């Protein structure tokens, strides 16, 4: 039972709050509620003031002292003058409501700020290396009290409160203070803990009240709910050897073969209402599958939280939070860690180009165009209905670079595939005349976005040795994958979208017409080393009515499988790192659907198992033959033997390992005709061993070949001193290992 409270006297009453300040506080539009609430030392003692709307009585509790009743000043304001104290001290508030409920709480307004002036300066300057450690929600102990430090950037807000499970979502209880001129609002809330949901209640200057999710939230609610969740990681990675080795790898001279995955639809559990696998469930299953097929990396379509599943993750609302659909952030860490310990790299799709207009997200965050441009000609994407980031604003650049760094640092990702780079580079992207604003020079280049991308790549490469920074960029913009100091954008690799379009167009043609489209196969080698290219057969080629890869192939059913096998072998032989979207390795017929699992039942059929066996062997040969990967990004690794046989729809070329001189001869016949006595030039005398034939019966082919290998003839051909008299199988590609 509590001791009897002492009655206040007239002389012990604190001075009243000035009326203008009182009105602003009660309207929840005060920039510094700490200047009124909490502890305020004075000449006659310490004033403690609290705001608890609806309470009829509050007592101040100090260890070792009798409870001190606080005076009710009306409108929920209570205060008391405490003698015997000359500085801030520890206390609690015993709050009683008319219906009898009594709560004992710690007062958040007695605590100092959790962000210093240096943090504020660096954030506003755009140079804070880890703002995600300061902004957002961070469990911590402050003055021996456990709680959560909240901070949010909202420079034009009239007032900001933290609301959540801990205060019944009542914005009156936990108003935040703004720190100087930084625009950062801050509050430490005692006794809030991981798992508590929260949002920021923002009052705009024009009188609106908005509930916004935390831009720096580490965890979000399960969509369609949108609250942020306080999260504290307890995960300890076990991938030290992987991370150490990654830092010393020359990514341009190593094999990179990427399996692109949408986690929600790769493999579903049909027996449990067709649910997706969780992060933890995916770890072993995906690692086993990818290891068996020989891919070096997995690329996840965006795992960052997104409200609309049909966006596939490309309309992000949680730039620091993995999607809750598949588990919590530490369970995603487990997935990455497990893949690393199985020798598999992890690349994440990341979207800095635009963000959705959902009311709870970044758009008009503090009532103004904070993260985006106000002018729709600069700030809205006409095709996607999204906002475009304001890349010229220091804090926005800092936010995005911090997001990129966070996934690489906190989740140990091995690279980022940056989405929609083309839309960032051009002010007139997807816009007609009059719908865009020229830059200061009158051109269509987005100078602010260019500067941002260069800064992004410089920062990431400086902080994270061995990571892959990959641009999805579909135009002829020069120097995308060249260093910034040479005038480039600084990416490590660029998707070769031209190769993808040309190749798919070629293989969709009836073979009788391919002679007129031979340049689709050869043109890309003219510019192949102007960038460090990756060859993508991505999800974009299996949606929106385009059909799955197998269904695109020309001919009858047998020819479609043969064409797909030939296209894959041509792709794996050609210079450039490899990307294949899930389902392509089993010859999926239907378009990808994010609500359905891959059609794993197709593996009951020999022809589909044959496609998967071929992909497995292509990866094995690609990884073990330096000639196929050592010089992907330099012309020394490639030499045409014959690029001009359009009449026969045939090509032949050498892949070369500059370090050893080892060569692989690749020959493709893209007609359905078996070609006997087909002479091809060879660089050296000896036996050329057939190491891959896509027409092999084990892949579903007709078993036409060259008995495992051939000896050269002393007949110069195609500019080579020797030649081979081959039998070319129909719609097939053959690899030969040249004699050493």
N, C-alpha and C positions, 0 to 999 in steps of 0.2 A: 504494500500500500504506500503511495507517494506521500512525502511530508506535506504538511499544510502549507499552501502558497502564501507568501507575504503580500499584503495589500499595498498597492502603489499609493504614494502621496503626491500632492500638488507639485512639491519641489522636485520630485523625481521624474517629472514628465519631460520627454524630449521635445525639441522645437518641431513645429508642424512643417510638413513638406510644402514648399512654395506651390501655389495653385497651378501655374502653367505646367510645372513638372509633374504634378499629380495628375493633371488631365491627360498628358501624353502617356504616362505610365498606364493609367486605367484604359486608355484607348489602344494599348499594346503597340504604341508607336514611339517608344523611347529608345534612343540609340545607346543608352548606358543605364539600364535598370540597376546595375550594381552601385551607381552613385546614390541611389535612394534606398535600395534593399540591402540586407546583410548587415555587416558590422562597420560602424563609423566612430572611431575614437575621437573624443573631444576633451575640452578642459575639465568637464565635470564628470567624466566617465566615458562609457562606450554606449552608443545608441545601437540597438538591434531592431531592425524593421523587417517585417515580413508581409507578403501579399498572398492571402489565401481566400479567394472569393467563396462566399457561402459559409465560412466558418463562423461560429459564434464565440469561440474562446480559444486562445493560444497561450501556452505557458512555455517559458524559456527554461530548458533543462541543461544544467552545467554539472559535470561530475563533482561530487563533494559539496554541492550547494543546494539550498532549498529551491524548488521551482519558483520561477518569477513570472507572475501573470503579466501578459502584455496588454496594453490599452487598445481597445477597438476604436480606431479613428474613422471608421465608416468605409464603405465600398470595398471591404476585404482587406484594408490596411491595418496592421497591428504594429505597435512599437513599445519599447521599454528602454529606459536609461539604466544602465548597470554600473554601479559604482564599484570600486575595488579593482577595476580593470582599466588598463591604459592602452591596450593593443588588441589585435584580433585574437580570439580564443576559440576553442572548440566548444560546440554546443549542439543541441538538437531542439526541435520544436515539437511540442505535444499539441496537436491540432484536434479540436473537437467540433463536430457539426451538430446542428439542431436535432437531427434524428437520433443522436447518441453515439454515432460512430466516432472513434478516436484513433488517430494515427500519430505515430512518432516518426519524424523524418529529419534528415540532415538538411541544412539550408545550403543550397548551391551558391548563394550569393556571398558566402563568407570566404570563397576560395579565389586565389589569384588566377590570372590568365595562364593558359597552357601553351600559348604561342608567344614567342618573343618578337622583338622588333626586327631581328635579322630574318626570321621566317617571313614576316610580312613584307619586308623589303625585297627579298629574293623572289617571292611569289609575284609581286607586282612588276618586278623587273623581267620576269619570265625565265629565271635561271635557277629556280629551286630544284635540286637534283631529285629529291624524294618528297614532294608535297603530299603524297598519299600517306606519309607517316605523320603528318600534322593536320591536314584537313580531313573531314569525314568524322568517323566515330571510332575512338580508340580507348579500349579498356586500359586503365592505369591506376596507380595508387598515388594520390596527391595528399601530402601532409598526413600520411598514415591512414588515409581513408580510400577505400576502393570505390571506383565508379567508372564513368566513361566521359572522356573529353570530346565534346562536339564542336565542330567548326565548319563553316560554310561561307563561300564567297558570294555575296549578294549586294554589291555596292550601291545600288539604287533603291534598295528596299527601305520602306519606312519603319518596319519592325519585323523581327524574325523570332520565332519560338521553336523549341524542340517539342514535338508531341509524340506520344507513343503509348505502349502498353503500361508504362510506369506512371503515367499521369492521366489515364483515361482519355487521352487524345485532347486534352484541354490546353489550348495555347496560352491561357492566362497564367498558368502555373510556372512555366519555365521560359521566360523571355531571355533572349540572348543579348549580349553587348557587342557593339562594333569596335574593332581595335584600330584606333587612330583613323587615318585616311586610307587604310588598306582595303576597305570593303569587306573584310572578313569578320563574321559574327561568331562569337565563341561563348561556350558555357560548359563548365564541369558539373556533371550530375552524379552525386554520390549514390551508391547502391544500385545504379543501373548496371546490368550485367549482359554478357553475351547471350544471344538468343532473343533479346527484347527487340520488338519491332518499333520503328520510328519513321518519322518524316519531318521535314521542316515546314512550318506554317509561316508563309511569307505574306506580309501586308504591303501592298504596293502604294505608291504615292497617290494614285487615283482612287484608292479606297477598296480595291479588290483584295480578297483573301484566297491564297492558293496553297494547296498541299503539294509539296515537291519531294521526290525521292532524293536521296543524297547522291550528288555526282560522284563522290569518292567511296560509295558504299562497297564493302567487301562481299556482302551477301544480300540477296533480294528474296522477297517472298516468291512462292510458287505462282507463276502467271495463271490466271489473269490478275491476281492481286499484285499490288505494286509497292508495298512498303519496303523500306530498307530494313536490314537486320544487323544488329551489333554482332560482330564476329571477331574472334581471336584465334589465330591459327596455333595449333599445338603439334603440327606435323614436323617430322624430322626426316629429311631426304636421305636416301641411301645410295645416291648416284654419283658419289664423289669421283670415282674413277672415270665415269662417262664425261662429267663436266671438265675434268682436268685434261682428258684426251681431246675433247672438242676444241679447246683453246689453241691447240697446236696443229690442227688440220688445215691443209690448203684445200678449201672447198671447191676450187676451180679444177683441181686435178684428181679429185676423188669421185667415185660413183655416187650419184644422187638419183634415186628412183623413188618417187613419192606416190603413196596410195592416199587419194583424197577421200575423206570420210565425213558423212553427216551422221553424228552420233545417234540421233533420234530414230534413224531409219535403217541403219546398217544391218542390225539383226534384232528383231523384236521377239517377244515371248507370246506366242499365239495363245498358249494355254491360260494366260493371265490377262485377258482382255486386250491382247495385242500391244502390251505396254513396251516401252523402250527399255533397253538395258541401262543400268545405272553406271556411273563412272567406275565403280569397283568391279561390277560384273563385266564391263567391257574390257578391263585391263588384261586379264589372262586370255580371254577369247580373242581379242584383237591382236595381242602379242603373238599368240600361237599362229594365227592365220597369216599375219604379215611376215613373220619369220619364215614360215613354210614357203611362202611365195617369193621371198628374197628381196622385198622392198627395203630400202634403207631408212625411209622416213614415213611417218603418217602426217598428213595435213588435215587438220580439223576445220571444217566450215565453222563459222564463228560460234564459239562456246560462250561468248559474252552474253549477259542476260538481254533478252529481247522479248517484248510483249506478244508479238504476232508470230506464231510458229511458221506461217506461210511466207515470212520474209527470209527463212532459212538462217536467220541470225544476222542478216545484213542491215537491219535497222535496230541499232543497239541503244539500249537505255542504261545498261550497267557496264561502264567502261573499265571497271575494276572488279567485277563480280561474275564468276562463272554461272551459267544458267542453273537454277535450282531444280529444273526438270529432272536432272540426272543425279543429283546429290549435292552435298555441301562443298565449299571450296577445298577443304582438306582431302575430300574424296577425289576431287579432280587432281590435286597434287599427287595423290597415290597413283592415279592413272598414268601421269607423266613419268613419275619415278619408276613405276613398274616397266613401262616401255623402255626407258633408259637402261634399266638393269638387264633387259633382254636385248640390248644393242640396237634399239630403234629410236631414231630422232623424232622430235615432235615440232611441227610447224603449225602456227595458228593463223587463220584468216583474221584480219584486223581492219576496221573500217573508220578511218579518220576523215573521210570525204563528206559525210552527211549524217544526220541523225533524225529520228522520227519526230513528228509533231505532237505526240501524245501529251496530254495536258499535265501529267505528273512528272514529266521528264525535263530535259535541259531547255526546251524552247521557252522564250520569254521568261526566263527563270526568276528574275526579280521584278517582273513587270515590264522590263525593257528587253531589247534584243541583246542579250548578254553574251551568249556563246555564238550567236549567229549575226549576220548582217540584218539591219532593219529593212533596207531596200530589197524587195523581193527579186529584183534583177540580179542581185548578188547573193542573197541569203536563202533562196528557195530553189529546189531542183524541180523543174517542170515535169519531168518524166516520172519521178519517184514520189512526188508529194512530200518531200522531206526538207528539213532545214540544212543549209550549208554552213559549216563552221567559218567564223571570222578569223582567218589565219593571220591577220595583221595585228591581232590583239595579244599582248604579251602573255596574259594569264591563260588565254585559250591555247596558245602554243605550248605553254608549260603543262597544261592539263593533258594535252594529247601526247606529248613526249613522255610525260610521267606514266600515262597508260601503257604505252609501248614498253617502257622500261619495266613496269610492274609485272607484266606477263613473262618477261624474260628473267627477271630477278626473282620474283616471289614464286613463280610456278616452274622455273627452269626450262621454259620453252626454248627451242633451238633456233627459232626464226619466226618471222612474221611475213605473211603474204599480204601486202597492202592492197586493198580492194579499190577499184574505180579510180586509179591514178589519173587516167585521161580526163575524167570529169573535174579533177582538181586543177589541171594545168591550163585549161582553156576557159576563158570567161564566157565564150559563146557556145559552150558545150550544150547540145540539145536545145539550142535557142535560135529563134529566127531573128532577122534584122529588127532592131528596135526593142528587143527583149533582154539586151545585155548592155553593160557599161564598160567602155574601153578603159584600159589602164592609163597611167599618167603619160605614156608615150603614144597613146592612140591605138595600141595594139590589142590583140585578143588573148595575150598570155596573162595568166593570173600570177603576177609577180609576188604577191604575198604567199600564195600556196607554194610556189617554187622555192622561195626562201625557207618556208617551213619544212619542206621535204628535205632540203639540203641540211638544215639544222638537225632534223630528226635522224638522218643517216649518220651524220658526223657524231652525234651524241651516242647513238646506239652502238656503233662500231667501236667507239672509244671505251665504252663501259663494258662491253660483252664480247670478248674475243671468240671468234669462230661462229658467230650467229649468222643466219641467212636473212637478208633483207631482200624481199622479192616483190617486184612491181607487176601488178596486172595493168599493163599499159598497152593500148591497142592502136596507137597512132605511130607516125613516123618521127616522133619527137626524138632528137638526137641526144646521146649521152646519158640515157636513163640509168645504165649500169656502169657508168664511168665515175671515177672519184670526183668529189667536189672540187678538189684543187686543180683538176683538169677541166673544170667547167661543167661537169656532169651533175646529175641529181644525187649520186652517191649510193644507189642501190647495188647490191651484189649481183642480182639477176633480174632479168625481165622476161615475162612470158612472150613467146613468139606467136602472137595471134595470127600473123600472116601465114606462117607455116600451117597452123591448124586449119584455117579456112581453105587454103589451097589444097591441102592434103585430103580433107574430107570431100571437097568438091570433086577432086580427081576420082576418088574411090566410089563416089556415087554415080559416076558416068558409066554407061555401058561400054565394055572393053572395045567395041568396034569404033567408038568415038574417041578413045583415049589418045590416039595418035595426034589429035588436034589440041590436046590439052597437056602435052608432055611438059611444057614449061611450069605447070603446077608443081611438078616434082623437083625441077631444077632451079627455079628462080630464087628460092630461099637461100641457096648456097652463095648467091651473089652478095648478100648482106649478112651472112651467118655470123661473121666475127665483128660486126659493128657494135654488137652488144654481147653480154654474157647471157645466152638464151637458155630458157627452159621450154621444152616442147609440151604444151598442155592439151590433154584430152580431158577436160574438166566437166564439172556438173553442168556448166552452161550449155554443153553440147548434148545434153540428155533431157532437156526440159523445153517448155513453151512450144510444143508442137514440132520440135526438131527431130524427135525420134531418138531411140537409143542407137549406139554406134552400130550394132549388128544390123538393125533395121534400115540403116542408111545405105548399107552396102548394096551394090547392084547385083542383078542376076537371080537365079533360082536359089533354093535353100543351100545347096552344096556350095555354090559360088559365093554366096554371102559369107559363109564361114571361111572359105578360102581367102576371100578378099580381106576379111578382118584379120586373119592370121598374117597375111602378107603386109598389111598396113602396120601392124604392131612390130613386125620384124624390121621393116623399113624405118620406123620411128626409133627403135632401140639401136639401130646401126648408125643413124644420122647424128652428126654433132649436136649436142645440147642435152641438158639434164631432162629427166622424164617425169611426167605427171599423168596418172591414170585415175579417173574417178571410179569409185566403188561400183561394182556391177559390170564394168567393162571387162574384168578379168574372167567372168563366167559367161560372157556373151548374153547379157540380159536383152530380151526382145523389147519390152515395154519401156516407156519413158519412166524416169525416176519420179517417185511420189513420196514426199516427205512424211506422209501418214502411213506408208506401208513399208514393210521389210523388203529387202532384196529377195528376188525369186530363187531362193536357195534350192528349191526342188528341181531346178534346171540341171543341177549336177547329177541327177539320175540318168542323164542322157550322155552318151559317149561324145557327141560333138561339142557339148558345153564343157565337159571335163577336159576335152582336148584343148580348148581355148585356155583354160586355167593352167594346164600343164605347159603350154607354150609360154605363157607369161612367167611361170616359175623358171623355165629354162632360159628365157631371155634375161631375166634378172641375174641368174647364176652366171651366165656368160659375160654379161655386162660388168658384173662386179669382179670377176676373176681375170678378164682380159684387159690389161691396161690400154691396149690400142683403142678400145671402145669408150674409154672415159678419161684417159690421162690428158688429152688435149681437146676436150670438148669446146673450149673457149678460145682456141687459137688455130690458125690455118695450117700449122704444121701437122695437125692430127688428121688431115683429110686430103685425099687426092682423087679426082675423077679418073676413072679408066675410060668409060664411055658414057657421056651425058646426052648423046644426040640420037640414040636409036628410037626415034618416035614411031617409026613404022612397025617395029616389033613390040612397042610399049615395054622396052627393057632398059634398065640402067645397071651400071657397075661402077664401083668405087672402092678405094682402099681407106681403111682406118688405120692410123699409125700411132705407135707409142714413141714419142721423140726420145725418151730416156734410154730405150733399148733397141729401137728400130723395128720392133715386132709389128707385123702387119696382119690385118684381117681383110680378106677380099669379100665384098658383099655384092651379090648379083640378084637382081629382081626381074621377074617376068610377070607383067601385069596384064597379060592376055590369057584367055582360057585354053590356049594352044600349047601342047608339049612341043618344045623346040629341041630337036636332035641336032647334033653337030654344030652347036652354037659356040663360036670361038670368042674368047675373052682374053685380053692382054694380061700378062702376069709379070711382076717385077723381078722374080728370082727363079732359078731352075730348081726343080725338086718336086716332092709330093705335096699337094695341097689337100689337107685333110678337111673333110666336110664336118663342121662342128654344129651346124643347125640347118634344118631343112623344114620349112613350114608345111610342106606337102607330106611329111612323114605320117605314117598310119597312126602313130601314137597321139597325134594331134587331130586326127580325123581326116587326113589327106589321102591321096591316092598312091603314095609310096613310090613316086617317080623320083629318081635321084641319080647319083654318080658312084654308087657302090662304096660309099664312105670316103672317097677321095680319088684324085687323079694326079698323074705325073705330067709335068709340062712338056710341051713340044718346043723344039728350037725354032720357033716361028715367031718373029717379031710381030706385034699386033697392038693396035691402040696406043702406039708410042711406047710400048713396053718391050723389053728384049725377048720375052718368051710369051707363050700363050697356053691356054687350056681349051680343049675341045669338050664342051659340056653338054649335058642333057638338062634342059631347063624344065622343071615341072610347071604345070599350069597355075596361074594366080598364086605365085609362091616367091619366097625370098630364101636364098641359100647363103650361109656364111662359110668361108674357107679360111683355115689358119695357114698362112704362108710359111714356107720352110724358113728356118732361122739361118 
